């Protein structure tokens, strides 16, 4: 973890920062269940950590559900968390989109094919978080590859899909 030395949430200094990244498949089947589980997990995290930086992409339904869950949390606890959009490359209408986030990060400062840029962004997410909240149901695709890399790095992982499927049984 790192300590945030600049003012956050209305001038709070020296808070321990816990970094949480989200990664998941583009399509989500159980929208309501995923949203509910995200709300539960995020609320528990906020009780355990002084300040949380949430990192989310914009490449599918899980990213949108995660960003929405953080925004719901921020509506009551904005002084204790922030939401950063982590993009693999510049996108259209960024000036409008960035208003919905506290920060926009583009870790890729080089030109490459868009799929390679997404993979490099995903690696950045894994390398720059303390916890990765994932929605992984199958063992293929970019989200799964990122999950495997995060696991190799020793990142703590919570799979929302597993939690939902365990509740159904």
C-alpha positions, -999 to 999 in steps of 0.1 A, spaced: 0 0 0 10 36 -5 2 67 15 -16 95 -3 2 128 5 -21 151 -14 -55 163 -2 -83 138 -8 -119 140 0 -120 175 12 -85 179 26 -77 146 44 -39 140 45 -18 109 51 -44 82 46 -33 47 38 -44 39 3 -58 5 -6 -60 0 -43 -88 -21 -59 -90 -30 -96 -119 -45 -115 -116 -69 -144 -142 -92 -160 -158 -106 -191 -175 -81 -214 -209 -97 -210 -226 -104 -177 -256 -126 -173 -268 -118 -138 -268 -80 -137 -288 -76 -105 -269 -103 -86 -235 -89 -97 -246 -53 -87 -258 -66 -53 -226 -86 -47 -204 -56 -57 -223 -34 -33 -217 -59 -5 -180 -64 -12 -173 -27 -16 -191 -18 17 -171 -44 36 -139 -30 20 -147 5 31 -151 -7 67 -116 -22 66 -96 5 49 -90 42 54 -91 52 18 -97 32 -14 -87 40 -49 -109 20 -74 -95 13 -109 -120 4 -136 -119 1 -174 -145 8 -199 -146 -24 -220 -178 -42 -211 -207 -47 -188 -188 -58 -158 -167 -25 -160 -199 -5 -161 -215 -24 -132 -183 -20 -111 -182 18 -119 -218 21 -109 -213 3 -77 -184 26 -68 -205 57 -76 -232 44 -53 -206 40 -26 -191 74 -33 -226 90 -29 -223 85 9 -185 80 14 -168 103 -12 -141 114 13 -129 78 17 -127 66 -19 -120 76 -55 -128 62 -89 -102 62 -117 -109 52 -153 -80 33 -166 -79 33 -204 -57 14 -228 -58 42 -254 -76 74 -260 -113 71 -268 -139 93 -284 -158 118 -262 -132 115 -234 -139 150 -224 -175 141 -216 -167 106 -201 -140 119 -177 -165 140 -158 -179 107 -143 -145 98 -128 -121 114 -103 -92 106 -125 -84 92 -160 -52 71 -163 -37 59 -196 -7 38 -186 2 30 -222 24 57 -235 32 39 -267 14 31 -299 3 -5 -305 -26 -26 -318 -57 -20 -297 -59 -56 -284 -23 -54 -273 -30 -21 -256 -59 -36 -236 -36 -65 -225 -10 -40 -214 -36 -20 -195 -48 -51 -178 -13 -60 -167 -10 -24 -153 -41 -30 -133 -27 -63 -119 6 -46 -110 -10 -16 -94 -36 -31 -70 -38 -47 -36 -71 -65 -45 -86 -74 -78 -124 -79 -80 -131 -101 -110 -161 -115 -128 -146 -146 -145 -168 -175 -156 -146 -192 -182 -110 -200 -186 -102 -179 -217 -101 -143 -229 -83 -112 -217 -100 -110 -183 -90 -146 -175 -54 -139 -187 -53 -108 -164 -66 -128 -135 -39 -155 -140 -12 -127 -141 -26 -111 -109 -26 -145 -92 11 -150 -102 18 -116 -86 2 -126 -54 -27 -101 -57 -57 -109 -35 -86 -118 -57 -124 -119 -52 -144 -135 -80 -180 -122 -80 -191 -150 -104 -180 -176 -79 -198 -159 -50 -230 -157 -71 -228 -194 -82 -220 -206 -47 -251 -187 -34 -273 -205 -60 -262 -239 -48 
